[in-house]
């Protein structure tokens, strides 16, 4: 048996914990059934990294971003998620540059970002390095000046006068919300389905894309996504991420959905309004019953959280590394928001140019070790390929511990979920973790039997 301790920049007490198990894993739980959703092999131990082309470099171009690919490969990134790169609508544009999600042409590149050839070169370079690339896809709505608004008005939701109108939520209530820069598509018209799928096919055919992250996926009928996935898989096996959190999306269309549920708990723990028991409760009773094969995306931040709710420092304070460790080791695929490896210290403007300050990439080694942990331990694989969680009793309300074990590999994690040093029961007696400190141990059993 080989044992490795992952300190990840944290000084640790020599003794780990001992505990009684809750919800112990069984052999059946670790074995996927024949009807489980079969994800592309390269996704099974993978992580995902979000790229905001506009803000990533001073130039804000695809070419300028491509210079970072060797660094990201060295850090251990597997999947690049590009936020929308298509032209942005000018009618009712928000701010100076507009929203990435107000698309005026599905099959073109925003000239501010570069050209289609630049995208081809980026994907080819990524593939040569062993990285995969998925593109943000906005199927629910378009910009006001998308050609379809005049050529195919019947593809849109119309008001009583037969006119397209802004995307509207909670109409007639005090909580009404308008997305004034975009107009909603109407999926009752099956001709729209064919055109939208054809536009998605364009990117697979033209740049060899590996999949899509689908914006507000739950606002588009699931049967459309099922058909789109079926057609796209005929070109090459796809990886599909839904910005939504409903189990039915995993039936045929999507590999992965958003895991806001864990993010919410982590924020509460960091703010001191919840303790280790909230994490144990999250493990014991997930908010929804997802299939065993469902990948859930785990994160402490993403572009929406950063721009509208706060930075890691605002949301987690000194707890941010401890919460990141949990997001990377509990079941799911971990997301890094581009810039977190340099301590992204501002809310990026959404409709303006607001370049990231990369500094010295001060946290890159921290993320690199977490990604290596994910890659090298079968127990941490995604979906049905990884191990379930065995919550462990540390004898302390502020110390959360768990183990994931599968096929001779186990990963044990203990985290102090408070801003004070805490003592707990370790394997050799009392152990101690300082404020927001953690300890990770991995065991690998090697079969040395010879014939």
N, C-alpha and C positions, 0 to 999 in steps of 0.2 A: 504494500500500500504506500502510495506517495501522498504526502500532505504538503500543501502550499498555503501560506498565509498571504493574502492580498491586503497590504496596509494602505495603499493608495493615499500616500501623503499624510498618514495619521499615526501617531505614536500609540502603541497598544500595550495593555497589560499582558503579561506572558500567559496567564491562564484564561482559557475560553470558558464557555458555559456548559453546564449540564442541565438537562430538563426532561420533563415528562412530555410525551407527544400528544397533540390533539390532531384529529383528522389525519392519521398516518396514511401514507400512500400505499397503494396495493399494486401488484403486478398488472392487474387488469387496467388500472387507471393509466399506466404508463404505455400501454399497447394500443395503438390506433386501430379502430375497427375498420373493416373493408369499405364502409360507406363514408368514411371521413373525407372531407374536402382535401384533395391532393394539391398542395401548394408546390410551386416551382422549387426544385431542390436548393437553388442558391439563396432562397429566402429563409431557410429553416433555422439558421443560426445567425441571421443577419440583424443589422441595425439600420436606421434611416437618418438622413441628414438633410435639413431643410435649407434651401438656397434662395435668397432674395437678391436677384441679379442687380436691381436698381441700387440697393444700398451696400452691396458686398464690397465694392471697390470704388475709388474716386471716379473712375471712368464710367462705372455702372453698365458695363458691357459683358457680353458672353465671352468674348476673347479675354478680357481682363480676368474674369473669374476662372477661366481654364488654367491660369498659372498656378492656382491653388490645388489643382487635382493631385499632384504628387504628395503634397503635404497632407491632404485628406486621406489618401491611400495609406501613408505612413502612420497616420493616427488610428487607422483601423476602420474607416467608414466603408460601408457596403453599398447602400442605395442612396443616390442623390435624388431628392425631390425638388424640382424646379418650380417655383411659383410661376403663375402665368407669364408667358413671354410674348403673347400676341399683341397686336395693336390695340390701344386703349381708345374708347369712344371720346369724342370731343363735345357732343351735345350733352348738356347738363353735367359736364365733367366736374368732379369734386377736386378742389385745390388746383394747383398749377399743373400737376402731371397726371392726376386721375388715379382711379383704383385699378389695380391689376385685374380685378374681377369684373370689369366693364369692357367686354371684348367686342371689337368692331369687325373682326375677321378671324375666323377660327383657323384658317390655313395660311397664315402669314406671320411674320416676326415683327415685333415692335422695332422700328428703325432706330429708336434710342438705344436698343440693346444690341443690335447687329443685324445679321442676315441669316437666311436659311442655311447657307453654307457654313456659317459660324456654328450653328447648332449641330450640323452634321459633324463638323470637326470636333466639337466638344464631346458628343456621344462616342465617336470613334476613339478619342483619346481616353475617355473613361473606360470603355470596353477593353482597350489595350492594357489598362491598369487593373482590370478585374472588377471594376465598379459597374453598377447598373444605374439607369437613369429613368425616372418617371416624371411625367409632366402634369401639373395642375390642370384640371379640366372643369370648365364652368358650363354645365349643361342646363342649369335651371333658368338662365336669363342671358340676355345680350345687352350691349350698348344700344342706345336709341338710334345710332347711325349705322348699325349693322345692316347690310343690304337686304337681309330677310325682312326687315320691318316695312319695306315698301314692296318687295317682290312677293313676299309670302305673309301677308298680314294675318292670314288664317292660321299661321303657326304660333300666334301669340294669344295671350289672354286679353280680351277686349272689354271695354266698358260698355255701358248701355247705348252709347252713340257709335259703337263699332270702332273705337280708337284704342290703340295700345296705351297703357298707363304704367306708372312706376310700380315696381314690386312693393306690395303692401301686406303687412302682417297685422292681425288683430283689428281689422277694419271695424269701425263703429264702437270701439272700446277706448277707455282712457289710455290703454297701453299700445295704441296704434303706432306702427313703425313704418317709415317709408324709406326704401332704397331709391332715392330720386334719380340716380344716374343709370339705372338699368330697368329693363322691361322683361316681364316674365313670359316664358315660352309655354305653349299649351300642348301637352303630350296626348291629348285626345285625338290629335291629328297624326296618324301613323306615317304620313309623308315626312313629318319632322324626324321621326325615329331614323328613317333611312338616311336622311341628310346628315344628322348628327353622328351616326355611326360612320358614315363615309368620311366625315371630317376627322374623326379619331383615327380611322385607317390611314389617312394621309400621313400622320406623324410616324406611324409604325413603318410604312413603306418608304418614306422619304429620309428619315433619320435613324431608323432602327431602334426606336424607343422601346423600353422594356415594360411599360405600364403607365397607369394614370392614378393620380390622387383626385378624387371627384368631389368637388365643392358642393356643400349642402345636399349631399346625395339623397337624403330622405325626403326632399321636396320634389324629387323626380320619381316617377313610378318604378318600383322594383322590377317589374317585367321588362321595362326598357333596359335597365342595367343587365339583366339576365341575357337579353338578346345581344347587347353590345359585347359582353364578355364572350359569348359563344362565337360571334363573328370575328372578334379580334384574335381569339385563340387559334383560329384557323391560319392566321398569318405567322404567329409565334406564341409560345406560352407567355401569358401576361401575369403581371403582379398588379392587383387593384386595391387601392386604399379608399375607403369612404369617410368623408367628413360627416359622420353620423354615428349613432350608437344603438342601432336596433339589430337584434339577433337575426331577423329574417334576411337581412342583407348578405349574410354569410351562406345562404342556401346554395346559390349558383354564381353570384356575380363577384363578390368581394372576398379577398384574402384577409383584409384587416379593417377594423373600425377604430374610431377614436376612444381612448380610455380616459375620459374626463373624470370618471368615478374615482380613480386612484389619485389623480391630480388634486381633486377637491379635498380628499382626506389628508394628503401631504401638506397642503396649505394650512389646514386647521391645526395639524400637529406642529408645524413650524411657528404658528402664531400662539401656541399654548392653549388653544381652545379644545384640543383633543390630545389623547395620550396613546400609549401603545395598545390599549384595549380597542381603540377605533380601528387600528390596522388589523388586529386579530379578528374583529367583527367583519371587516371588509373581506378578509380571506374566507371566513366561515359562511357569510351570507352575501354573495355578490348582488348588486342592485338589480340585475337582470340575468336570466338563464341563457347564457351563450353556449353554442355548441362547443364541444371539447376541441374541435379543430380550428376554432376562431382565433386569429391573431388579434390582439388588442394593442393599440399603440400607446406606449407609456411615455410620459414627458413631465418635466417641471415647467416648461415654457414652449410656446410656439409663436408664430407671427401675430395671431390674434390676441393671445394673452399679453405678449410684450407691448403691442401698440396701444391696447385699450385698457389693460388691467395692471401691468407693471413689470418691472425687471425682476430678475432673481433676487436681487438685494431687497427690493420692495416687498416681494411676496414671501420670501423665506428668511431674510436676514442671515444671521450666522448659521442657520440650519441648512443652507442650500446644498452643501455637499452631502450631508447625511441623507437628505431627501432624494438627491440624485442617485445615491447608492441604492436606495430602495426602488426607485423607478427602473433601475437597470438590472435588478436581481429578482424582483417579483415577476410573475408570469406576464409575458407580453414582449413586444418588440420596442426597444428603446429608441427615442427620437432625440437628436441633438439639433437645436435651433442654431443655424449658422451664426457665429458670434459668441455663443456661450463659452467656447474654448478660450476666449479672450476676456471673459467677464463682462459681456455686453451690459453696459452701465447706463443705458438710456432707453426710453420708449421711442422706437423708430417711428418717425412721421410716416403716415400711410399714403399720403397724396403728394408728398414733396420729396426732393432729394435730401437724404439724411445719412451720409456715409458712416459706416461702422468705424470705430477706432480699434484697430487690431492690436496695437501695442506690441507686447512681446509674447503673445499667445500663452499667457501665464497659466492657464488651466489645461493646456493641451495634454500634458503628461497625465493629469488626473483622468481625463476622458479616455486617453489611449489605454490606460490600464483597465478601466472598466470595460472597454470594448474587447480587449484581449481576454478578460475573464469570461465574457459572453462567448467568444469564439472557441475557447479551449475547454469548455465544460458542457458536455451533452445535456446535463440536467437543466441548463439554462436555455435550451432551444425553445423556439416559438411554437405556440399552438400545441397540437397533439404530440409533437416530437420531443417536448420537454417534460420535466417532472412537475407533479403537483406540489403544493406547499404544505409542509408539516410545521405548524406553529408550535413553538417550544415555550415552556414555562420557565421564565427567569426569576420568578418570585418578586418581581418589581413592576409596578404599574407604568413606569417611565422607560422601561427597557424592553424593546421588541426583538424577538429572535425567531428565526425559522430555518428550516433545512429543506433543500430540494435534492432528491436522490434518484438516480436512474442509471441502470446498466453499469454498475461499478463506479459511478462518479457521484459525489455528493458535494454540495455547496452549502455551507452554513454561514449565516449572517446574523450579527447582533448589532443593534443600533440604540444608542442613548437618545431618546426622543425628548430631551429636555435641555435647558440651558445651564444645568448644574451637574456636577460630577455625581455619578450614581454607582453604588455597589450592588452586585447581584451574585447569584450562585454560579461559580465556574466549575470546570471539570476537576480542578484540584482544590476546590474550596471557594473562598470568596474571591471575586474578581471585581474590577473597577473600570469604568469608562468615564472620561472627562466629558464636559458639555458637548453635545452633538457629535460625539465620537462613535466610531463603528469598528467592527472587526469581522473580517471575512476569512474563512478557512475552506480549502477545497481538498477533497480526498479522491484519489484515483486508484482503484484496485486493478492491478495488472495480473492477468492469468499467466503463470509461468510453467504450467503443466506441459510436459513433453511426452510424446508418444513413446 
